Amino acid sequence: MVLERPFTLEEKYISDMCWLITEWNEPATLDNPKCKILAAALFSAKSTLPKGSPRRVFIQDLAASLNRKGLLKNEKVDTFTKIGYNYMEI
């Protein structure tokens, strides 16, 4: 039996955000290339933007953009945004 290492809190938030994106009808694991793209974008924003409002605005803009492109359903925008805020603050 092989035990996988547990998720870090950052990895959990990224995985949860991947699951919310509707067009990704694939496993939302961190090995999924699409989740890696999301993780890279989140990491880049987190490492370059100051804490607080700039990071929150990035998450809001990301959620709105995904929604406009039909990748994030209206009813999932708030959840995606809340998880994104949590990710940005750790």
C-alpha positions in Angstrom: 0.0 0.0 0.0 1.4 3.4 -1.1 0.5 6.4 1.0 0.4 9.7 -0.7 1.7 12.7 1.2 -1.0 14.9 2.5 -2.0 18.1 0.8 -0.6 21.4 2.1 -3.3 24.0 2.7 -2.2 25.8 -0.4 -2.6 22.6 -2.5 -6.0 21.9 -1.0 -7.2 25.4 -2.0 -5.9 25.0 -5.5 -7.5 21.6 -5.9 -10.8 22.9 -4.6 -10.7 25.8 -7.0 -10.0 23.4 -9.9 -13.0 21.3 -9.0 -15.2 24.4 -9.4 -14.2 25.1 -13.0 -16.9 23.4 -15.0 -15.2 22.8 -18.3 -12.5 20.7 -16.7 -14.3 17.4 -16.8 -11.1 15.7 -15.6 -9.7 14.9 -12.1 -8.8 18.1 -10.3 -5.5 16.8 -9.0 -2.4 18.8 -8.8 -0.9 16.6 -11.5 -3.6 17.8 -14.0 -1.8 20.2 -16.4 -4.8 22.6 -16.3 -4.6 22.7 -12.5 -0.9 23.4 -12.8 -1.7 26.4 -15.0 -4.1 27.7 -12.3 -1.6 27.0 -9.6 1.1 28.9 -11.5 -1.1 31.9 -12.0 -2.1 32.0 -8.3 1.5 31.6 -7.2 2.6 34.4 -9.5 0.0 36.8 -8.2 0.5 35.8 -4.6 4.3 36.3 -4.9 4.2 39.7 -6.7 1.1 41.4 -5.4 1.0 43.0 -1.9 -1.3 41.5 0.7 -4.8 42.8 1.0 -6.8 44.6 -1.7 -4.5 43.9 -4.8 -4.7 40.2 -4.2 -8.4 40.3 -3.6 -9.0 42.3 -6.8 -6.9 39.7 -8.7 -9.1 36.8 -7.4 -12.3 38.8 -8.2 -11.0 39.5 -11.7 -9.9 35.9 -12.3 -13.3 34.6 -11.2 -15.1 37.1 -13.4 -13.0 36.2 -16.4 -13.6 32.5 -15.9 -17.3 33.2 -15.6 -17.4 35.3 -18.7 -15.6 32.5 -20.7 -18.2 30.0 -19.4 -15.6 28.1 -17.3 -17.0 29.0 -13.9 -20.8 28.8 -13.4 -22.6 31.8 -11.8 -23.5 29.9 -8.7 -19.8 28.9 -8.1 -18.3 32.4 -8.4 -18.7 33.3 -4.7 -17.2 30.0 -3.5 -14.3 30.2 -6.0 -13.7 33.8 -4.8 -13.8 32.9 -1.1 -11.3 30.0 -1.6 -9.1 32.3 -3.6 -9.1 34.9 -0.8 -8.1 32.2 1.6 -5.3 31.0 -0.6 -3.9 34.5 -1.0 -3.8 35.1 2.7 -1.7 32.1 3.8 
